[in-house]
Amino acid sequence: MSMPDVKVNTWITVGESNIHAYVFTVRSETEVSAGYYQNKAKEVKEDFVWDGACWNFKGSGVSASYLRGHDAAIVRNGPPMR
């Protein structure tokens, strides 16, 4: 799969579980900080990396931070229906 053109305020799909994550920060072509709805209970932000085929969690341990307010609402509402 080719490298996707990722931008702030867009949605990416993460891992084999196809988690939808909203991009808040683009750190490089292969690393972003994005928010997602964890376990249908919490809005969190975490770093993701492009592995050449898909986006994956950057770290193996707990590294997420909770989102609040407007950012949490964006993540809770999910990507627009197509």
Secondary structure, DSSP 8 states (H G I E B T S, - for coil): -------TT-EEEETTTTEEEEEEEEEETTEEEEEEEETTTEEEEEEEEE-SSSEEES-SS---EE--HHHHHHHHH-S---
